[in-house]
C-alpha cells in the first residue's frame, strides 16, 4: 500500500452534472488504498456546488472523513486531501475582477495605494 500523500491526480468532466460521480469514484479509489483515517476537504467556489457533489459527500467511505466548504470559508482549514471543483476556463478562479453590480454600490477606489505604505516608503 502506498502512503496516502502519494495519490495525486486530476479529473476532468464536461459539466457540473458529472461532478458527483467523478468525485465519488476518485475518493473511492483513495479510500481503497488506505488503512488509517484521513480527512478530505472538497472545495467549491459557491455553496450551491455542494448539491452537485451531494452523493459523493454522503457516500460511506471506510477511511475518509469528507467535508465540503467554499474556497472562501475554507481559509485556515487543513486536510490530508483537497479536491477543488470547477478549475476550468471561466469558472474558477473568476476572470471577473469585481462584480459590476457590486461596483455600483461601492465607493470609488482610494487614489492612494495604501497610505500607510506610501508614508513608510518616502525618502527623507
Secondary structure, 3 states (H helix, E strand, C coil): CCCHHHCCCCCCCCCHHHHHHHHHHHHHHHHHHCCCCEEEEEEECCCCHHHHCHHHHHCCCCCEEEEEEECHHHCCCCCCEEEECCCCCCCCCCCCCCCHHHHHHCCCCCCCCCHHHHHHCCCC
